[in-house]
C-alpha cells in the first residue's frame, strides 16, 4: 500500500492558499473604490445645420474638421468654416445643376451640360467640357495645377472624360456601356471603377484607355448603383437602390473589383452616397432619412437616422476623419457631426455604476471577447514561433558549410578557402533583425507596410472570401509569431548546444542521418532542458500581445480602452484588464511548471520544488 505523503499535501495546500490570497489582495481595492457618476445628456448623433435655401443640395465635401462646401441645383455653392453654424453663398458663375464635388488640394465640381468648375483662390473658374452631357461624378487623382492634374468625370449614356495634359480626352467609346454612369472613383493613376444604371459596374487598369465589365452578384443584377468608393488597393464599396451595398476585397491592385459580396444594410431605401475614414469605418446615406455607420467594413450597421429629418432624402456625405463630417439633402437640409454621428444618449455612458460588481457585470462581455481574441492570437503565435524556433535553431547548429575559394591556387597547388554556412547565415540575420528592433515598430511595418507592396495578411487567397481573417488579426499573429520565433531560436539553440556531442555521434554511429539524429536524439533532450526559458518567452508573448491594440485588433487592452470611452471608469477598467491578463499568464505559467516537472530529465540540475 502506497504511503500517504502528508508533507507534499501540506505544501500543495500552502501554495494554493498563497495564490488565493494574492488574487484577493488584487481584488479588494477594486470593490470599495466609489464610482464617478456619469451625467446623462440628451443629444443626437448629428447636429442640424440647415442652409437658407429652397434648392436641393446634391453633394458635400468636408475640407477640414469644421469646413465644408455644399453644392446643389442651379449652380448653388455654399461654404462654412464654423461647423455649419453659418453658411455663405459663393458665386459659381453657372446656372446648371451641380451634381458632385471632390476636394484634393482644390475643390472641383461637375454638373449638367458638361459643367466642370475649379476653385482657384477665392474664385471659381470654368473648365467645362464642350459637347458633354450631364456629368454625375468626379474623381480627382492628383492636382498640382490645372496644367498638372489628372481628373476623371462620368455622365449620361456611358460618358467618361479624362483631364490630362491640359485637355479633356473622351473615353466614352471604350467604356462599353450606354447606361448612365452615376459614380466613378480611381485609387491611383491607372486603376478605377465606375458604376451606373441597370447594374453597370466597369473597371479599368490602364488609366481609362480600356474598360471591362465586372461581375455583379445575381441578387442585385439590374439594380442601379449611385456611388462607388475605391478606398485603397484592397477595398472598394458600391451603393445603390433597394439598400444595396457591395464590397470587394483583394490582395493587390489587379484583384480588386472582380468579385463583389452583398452586405445587409438593414434598409430597402435607395442609398445615394458613401463616405469613409478607413476601409472599415464607412457611412452611407440615402432616401427616407436613411443614415448608417459600419465600423467593420460592412458586416454590421448602426442606424443613425435623425428624428429631426424624418422623410428627408439625403444625397451626399463626406468625412475628413473618423469623427468630423457633413451630410446634405433636399431643400437645404444639412447635418454636421464631430462624434462620428453616434448619439451619446444611446451609448452606455448614461449608466451609473454604484458598485464594482454592477460595473464588472457590464464590462465582463467586453473583456471576455477581448480575452478570446487574445487567446486566438497567442496560441497561433506560440505555434508559429515554436516552429520557427526549432527550424532556425537547427539551422544555427548545422554543419552544412560551403567552402568558397578566396583566391587562385597557390604555387604549391593548395587553395585558400573560407567556410560559409548559408543556413546559419540566414538564421543569424533573422534573429538579429527581430531581436534588435522594437516589437511595436514590427507591428506597424507588418500591418501598414506590407499592404503597400500587395501583401495582405487576411489570407483570403488561401482561406477564401468567407473565411478570410481580419487584417489586424492576421497581422498580429504574424508579428508576434515572427518576433517570438527569433527569441525561441536562441533558446532552443542553447538547449541543443547543451547536449553532449557524443549524443549526435551515437546517433550517427547507428546509421541515422544528421537530421534523423537531431530529430530523434538531440532535440527531444534539448526541448526538455529549455522548457523553463520557453515558458518565460510564452508568458512574455502573452503580455506583448497587448501591442496588437495599436493596429486596431480587439484584444483585452483595446476592449479596455473601448470601455473607458463608454463609461469613463478608468480605475475599475484597467484593474479588470490586469486581472484578465493575470488569469491568462498565471494559468499558463502553472501549466508550464507542471510540464517542466513531468519532463524533467532525472539527475539533471540541483533539484528544487517537488
N, C-alpha and C positions, 0 to 999 in steps of 0.2 A: 504494500500500500504506500502511495506517494505521501511523503511528509508535507504537511501544510506549511507554507512559507509565510509565517506571520510578519517578519521584518519587511519582506517585499510588499506585502499587502499594506502595511502601515505607511511605507514610503509612497506607494501609489495614491493612497488616500490623502497624504500630506501634499503631494504635488497637485492633485485635483483641487484641494481646498484652497491652496495658494492661488491657482488660476481663477477660481470663482471670486476670491477676494479682489483680485486685480480688476476683473470686469466690473464688479460692484463699485469699486472706487472711481472708475471712469464714469459710471452712470450717475452716481449720487449728485454731483454738481448740476447735472442737466435737469434733474427732477424739480429742483426748487428755485431755479432762476426764473423770475417773472417774465411774462411775455410783454413785449412792447406793443401797445394797441395799434390796430390798423384802422384808419378812418375811411369810411365808405364815401366815395364822391361820385354822385351821379354824372355820367358822361356818355358820349357816344364815340365810336372809333374815328369818325370823320367830322370835321367842322364845316358847316355850311358857309361858303364864301361866294355867294352869287354875284354875277356880273349884271349891271343895269343895262340889259338889252333884251329885246324880244326875239332876236335871232337865235337859231340853234347853233350850238358850238360843236364842231366836228372832231377836234383833236386838241391835245395839250402836250407841251414838252416842259419838263422840270429842268431848270438850269442849275440851281443850287438848292440848298435846304429851304430857302424862303422865296425863291424867284421862279416865275414860270411865264410862258407865253401860251395863250389860248387863241385858236382860230375858228372861223365859222362861216356862215352864209354871207354873201355879198362882200367878200373880201375883208371881213371884220377881223382885226387883230387886237388882243387885249394883253396888257403886261402888268405883272405885280412883282414887287420886290419885298413885300412885307407879309408873306404867308396868305395872301388873298384878302387882307383887310381892305385894301384899296386896289382897284384896277384902273389903269389908264388906257385910253384908246390910241392906237398907233395907226398912222396913215400908210396903208399898204400900196396905194396908188392904183388899185384894181377894183373891179366891181363883181368879178366872178366869185363863185363859192370856193373857199379854200377847204381842202379835204384832209390834208396830212401835213405834219411838221416834224422835223427832226433837228436836233442840236448836236453838232460836232464842231466845236470851236466857234461856229456861227450858226444861227438858225436858218434853215431852208424850208420853205413851204411850197406845196403844189396844190393845184385846183383845176377847175373846169376850163375847157378850151385851151389846154396845154399850158396853163399858167405855172410858172416857176419863179419865185421871188426869193432873194437872198438879202439878209440884213448886213449892211456894211456900216459899222459905227452906229449912228442913231437913225440911219435911213434905210429903207428897203429899195432895192433896185430890181428891175425886171430882167429875167433871163429866160423868158418863156420860149416854148418850142413851137415854131411856126408849122402849122398843119397838123398838130397833135390834137387828139380829142380830150375828153375829160380825164384828168390824172387823179388816181386814188391814193397812191402811197409813194413814199420817197425813202431811199436808203443811202445815207452818206457814208462812204467807206473811209475817205480821208479828205481833209480840206486844209490847205495852206494858204491858198489864194484862189480866185476864180480861175486863173490860168493853170494852177497846180492843184487840181482836185479830181476826185472820182465819185460820181453820183449816179445812182440808178433810180428811175421812176417807172411806174406801171399805170396802166389805164384801161380804157374801153377796148373791147374787141381783140384782146391779146397783145395790146401795145406794151412794149418795153423800150425805154430810151436810156442811153448811156452818155453822160457828160465826161469827155476825156479829150485831152489836148485842145482845150478851149473851144470845143464844138460838140453838138449833140449828134449821136450816132443812133440810127433807128435799128433796133434789134427785133422789131415786130415780126419780120418774115421768118425768123428762126425759132420763135417760141413754140410753134406747132399747135397753137390753140387759137380759137376765135372768141372764146368767152372773156368776159370782163375779168381783169386781174386786180383784185382788191388789196392784196398785200404783197410786199417784196422786201427781202432782207438779205444782206450779204454779211458774212462773217469775216471776209478778207477780200482781196482784190479779185480772186478767182471763183470762190465758192458762194453760191447764192441759192435761195429758194423763193419761189413765187406761188401764190395761191389765189383762187378766184371762184367764180360762179360754177355751179353744177359739178362740184367735186374736183376742180382743177388743182393739182399740185405738180409743179415742174421744177427741175433743178438744173444748175449749170456748174461746171467745174473748170471753165476756161474763160471766166470773166464775161459771160453772156454771149460769146461767139456761137455757142450751140446750147440747146436746151433739150432735156428729155423728160418725159412724163414719169412720175413716181407712183408706185402702187398705193392705192387708197383702201383702207380696211372696208370690207364688204358692208359692215354695219352703218357706215356713213357715206357710202357711194351715192353721188347725186346731190349731196348737201353742198351749199355754198359756204366757202371759207372766207373770212373777212380780215384776218390779220395773221401774221407769222412773226415769230421771234427766233432768229438764228443766233442763239446766245454765245456759243463757242463751238469748237470742232467736235464736241461730244454731246451736244444737247440742242434740240430745236422743238418749238411748240407751234401748233396751228389751232386757231379757234374759229368757230362758225355757228351756223344755225342749229337749233334744237339742242342747245347746251353742249355742243361738240368741243372737245379738247383732245388733240392728238399730240403724242410725244414720240420723238425719235431720239435714240441714243446711239452712240458709236464710239469706237476707239481711235478714230482718225478722221481726217477730212473726207476721204473717199467713202467712208461707211455711213456718214450721217445722211438722213433724209430718204433712205431707200425703204426702210421698214418703219411703220407707224403703229403705235398702240393707242387704243381708245381708252381714255380715262373718264371716270364718272365725276361730273361736276356737281351733281345733285340738282340740276336745273334743266328745263326744257326751253328756256328763253334763248333767243339769239345772242351770242357773245360777239361783241364788236371789236374789242381791243384787249391787248395783253401788255402788261408792264412787269418788270422784273428787277431784282437787285442781285440775283445769283441764279445758278442753274436749278436750285431747289426752291427759292423764295419767289413766288410768282403771283401777281394779281390779275384777275380777269373781270371785265365789266361788260354789261350788255343791257338789253331791254328789260322792262318790267322791274326796275330798281334792283337789278342783279349786280352784286359785288361779292367777290370771293377771293380768299387768300389760301394758297397752299405753301407749306414750309418743307414739304418732302417731295418736290418735283412732280406733283400731280396725283400722288397716291391718295391723299385726303384733302378736303377743302373745309375752310371755316367761312360760313356765310357772314358777310359784313354789311348786308343791306340795311339802309338807314330809315328810321321812321319818318324823318323829315323830307324824304324824297320818294314817297310812295307813288307808283305809276310812272316814274321818270325813266326815260330811256337814256342810258349812258353811252357815249360814243368814243371816249378816249381816256386813257390812264397812263401816268408816267411817274416813275420813281427815280430819284437821284441816288438813293442808298436804301438800306433796309428799313428806314423809318419814315423818311420825308417824301411825300408825293402829292400830286394833284389829280383830279378827275373832273371831266366836264360832260355835259349832256344838253338836252334840248332846252330851249327858252332861257339861255344864260345860266343854267344850273352849273355850279362849280363847287367842289369839295376839296378840303385840304386836310392832311394828317401829318403829325410829327411823331406818331406812335404806331406805325405800320398798319393803321386802320383798325386796330383792336380796341374794343370797348372795355376800358378798365373795370367798369361796373360788372362786367360779365366774368372777370377773372377772379381768382381766389384771394386777391389782395384784400377783399372786403371781409374776409373771415377773421374773427378774433379768436386767438388760441389762449385759453386761460391756463392750461396746464401743459406740461411736456407730453403727457400721454395723448391728449387731444391732437397736438401737433404731430406726434410720432405716427398716429393712425392716418393722418392726412398725408404725411411725407413718405410713408412706407411704400406705396405703389411706385412712386417715382424712383426711390433708391433701389427698390427690388429690381426694377427694369434696368437701372444702371449697373447693378451687380451682375445680372445675367449677361449684359453686354460686355462687362469687364471679363467675366469668366470665358466668354466666347473668344475674345481676342487673346487672352493669356494662354489658354490651352493650345490654340493653334500656334501661337508664337513659341511656346515651350517646345512643341513637337518640331517646328521648323528650326529653332535654334539648336536643339539637340542633334538633329540630322546634320546640320551644317557643322556643328562642333565635332562630331565623330569623324565626318568625312575629312575636314581640314586638319584635324589632329593627326590622322593617318598620313595626310599629305606632308605635314611638317616633320614627321618622323621617318618618312620614306627614304630609301637609299637609291632612288631612281636618278642617278647622276648622269649627265651628258658631258662627255669630255670635248671641250671646244679648244682647238689649237689657237695659240696666241701669236704664232709667227711661223715662218718657214722652218723646215728641219735644220738642225744644226749640222756642222761638218761631220760629226760622228754618226749622223743618221737619226738622232733622237729628236723628239718633239717637245715643245713646251706647251703643256695643257693647263686648262683651268676647268674645274668641275662645276657644272651648273645643274641645279635641280629645279626644273620648271614647276613641279608640284609644290615644293617648299616655297619657291618664289611667289607663286600665286597666293598661297595661304598667308604668307607673311604680309603681302601688300594688303590683302583683305582685312586682316586683323588690325593692322596699323591704321588703316583709314577709319574703321568703325570704332576703335578704342580711343582714338585721338581727335575725334570731332564730337560736338555736343549732340546728344540724342534729340533735343528739340529741333535743331537745325536739320537733322536727318529726317524727322517727321515732315518738316516744311518742304525739303527737297523732294521727297518721295510723293507727297500729296499735291504740291503746287507745281513742282518742276517737271516730273515725268510726263504729266498730261500734255505739256507744251511740246514734247517730242513724239506725241502719239501713243504713249504707253498709258493705258487706262487700267487701273487696278480693280475694276469691277469684275474682271474675268468673265465678261459677257460672252466672249468668243468660245470659252470652254464650257461655261455653265448654262448658256442660253439666256435670252432676254428675261424670262420669268424668274430664273433662279440667280441672276446676277447679283453680286454683292453691292452694297453701297460703297462708293469710292472711299469714303472716310474709313469704313470698316476694313476694306482690303488694304488700304494704305497703312492703317495702324498695325495690322498683323504683320505686314511685310517689314515695316520699320522696326518693330520690336523683335521680330524673328531674326532679321539681319544683324541687329545690334547685339542681341543675346548670343547669337551664333559665334561672334568674334570672341566674346569672353569665355564661352564654353569651349571653344577651340583650345585656348591656353590652359584651361583647367584639365581637360581630357589629355592634352599633350603631356602635362606634368605627370598625370597618372600613368601614361604609357611609359614614360622615361623612368618612373619609379619601379617598374617591373624589371627584375634582373635580366640581363641579356641572355643568360642561359635558358630562359623560358622560350625565347624565339629560336634559339639554336636547337633546343629539344624538339620543337615542332618541326623545324626543317629537317631534322635528322630522321624523323619517321615518315618523311615523304610529303609533308604538307608544303604548299607554296607559301610565299611571303604573305599574301592576302589571307590565305586559309589559316596560317599560324597567328596572324593578327586577329582574325575573327574568332577563332575557337580557343586560343590560348591566352593571348596578351590582353585583348580588350575586356573579356569578362572579369579579369582580375583588376584591370585599371579602373573600370567603371565603379567597382565596389570600393576602391580606395578613395575615389573623388566624389562620392555621394555627398559628404558634408559641404564642400565648396559648391557643388552643383545645386544643393539645396539653398545655399545663400544666394546664388545667382537667380534661382527661380523666385525667391521671395523678393529680390530686388527688381525682377521683371514685373511682378505684380504692382509694386509701388510706382515703377516708371510708367505703367500703363495709364496713369493719371494724365500724362502729357498728351494723350490722344484727344483730350478735351480741346486742345489748341487748334485742331483741324476739324472740330465740329462733331466728333463721334460722341454718342450719348452714353458714355460710361459714368461711373459713380460721381466723379468730380464735376462733370458737365451737368449732370442731373442736380447736384447740389447748387450750382450756380443758377440753374433754372428755378429751383425752389426759392432761393433768396430773392430773385427778381419778382417772384409771385407773392411772397409772404413777408419779406424783409426780416425774417428770423435768422440772423446771421449766426448767433452763438449756437442755437439748437441745431441748425442745419449742418454746420461744419462738425459739430460734436457727433451727430449721427453718421456723417461721412467717415469720420475717424473710426467709429465703431464698426462700420461695414468693412472698411479696409482691414481693421484688426481681426475681424472674424475670418476673413479670407486667408490672411497671412498666417494667423495663429493656427488655423486648421491645417493649412498646407505644411507649416513647419513641423507640426506634430506627426503628420503622415510621413514626412521625410525622416524624422527621428526614428520612427518605427521601422521604415525600410532600411535605414542605416544599421539599426541593431540586428535586424534579421539577416542582412547580407554581410555583416562584419566578418572579415577573414580571421579565423581563430589564430591566436598567437601574435597578431599584428597590432602594435600600439601598446600603450601603457594601461589600457582599460579605462574605466570611469564609471559612469552611472549605469547600473544594471537595469 
